[in-house]
Amino acid sequence: MASWETVLIALPDRKLTLGTFDAVGKEIAAVGHLWMRKVVPFVNGGPPEPAKLQRFAMSENGKEVTVELYYLGVTRTVIGSLELSIFAKDRQPLVKVPLVKMDAAAEGATRRACSSSPYSDATRPR
């Protein structure tokens, strides 16, 4: 990584498929990890308490930096909608946010915006 100033990396769970979201129920389905540096989720009007975060020290070229690890899970609410939960150390999520499926027009606009990416179609993140 060239610079450690601000970092946000989302890594999907290795078992994640489109079918994962169709099969989600009341139990939490793991969907990935989120690594952050100098970025934190907004929890109850501000940053989470430092004691609730999982922090790791990493180094590059002799410079040590601290990053936070969050776990991402999805559940289905009582009304049937999907909800993303962000976890740190505790079994209780730091924050929950609704997941909304993009319509085809919005998704097409996103793909067109990404078409100028330096990635080839085979390596473009999706």
N, C-alpha and C positions, 0 to 999 in steps of 0.2 A: 504494500500500500504506500503510495507516494507521500501522503500527508495524514496525520492523525488528528487534525483539527476537529472536524465534525464528521462522525461516521454513523451510518444507519445501514445495517445489513440484515435482510430477512432471508432465512434459509428454510425452504419448505421441508416438511417431514418426508423421509424417503418413501413412505407408504402413501403419500397424498395423491389422490386422483380426483377427477370430477365427481366420481361416484361417492367419494368420502362425504361430500356435502349433502347428497341425496339420502345417505344412510344415517345422518346425524340425528340423534334423539336427545333425551334429557341428560345423558351422560356426556362428559367432555370428550371430544374427539381431538387428539393432538394434530395440529396442522403445521407446526414449525417452531423455529427459534428466531429471536430478534436480538441482535447485538447492537448496542448503541454507545456512542461516546459524545458527550456534550449535548445530548438530546435526551429528554425524559418524557414519559407520558404525563398528561395533565390529570391529576388525581385529587378529587375533592377540592378543587379550586387552586391547586398548586402542584409543585413537584412532590413525589412520594417521599416518605421518611427514609433517610439513608440506611437505617437499620433494616429496612424491608427489602433492600436491593441485593442482588447477587453481583458482586464486583470481582473482577479478575485483572491482574496486572499482566500486561503484554509489553514486549519490547521490540523495537526495530532500530537497527543501527545504533545501539547503545542508549536509546531514549525509551524510558519506561512510561507507559500510559495506562490508565485505568479504563476499562470498558464494563458495561453492565449487560447481563444476560437476562432475557425475558423469554418465557414460554408462551406459545400461542395455542389456544384451544377454541373450538367452536361447539356450541350447544344450540338446541332448538327451544325457543320460548314456549310458554303455554298457549300462545296464539299461533304457533307454527312458524314464526320467522327465525332466521339464523342470527346468532349473536357471537361476536368474537370477544374472547376474554384474554387479557394480558396478565400473566402471572410472573412473580419474581420468586421470593423465598417461600411465601405462604401458600397454603392450599386454597385460600380465598383470592380471587382475582383482584389486582390493583384497580382495574377498570374494565368495563364491558361496553362494547359499541355494536350497534346493529350492522349486519351485513346486508347489502342491497345488490341484487344482480343488475349489472349494466344492461341496457337494452342494446340491440344490434347496432343502432345508429351511433350511439356513444362509443361502443366498443370499436367500431370501424374507424371513428375519428381518432381514437387512441392508437390503433395500429398504424394509421397513416402518419401520425405524429412521430411514431417510433421508426418509420421506414427510413428516415435519414440517419439512423443509428449506424455506427461503424461495425456492428455485428452483422454477420451473414445470417440468412434465414435459419440455418442449422444451429447457430450459436446464440441467436437473439433470446434473451430472457423472456419468459412468458408468465 
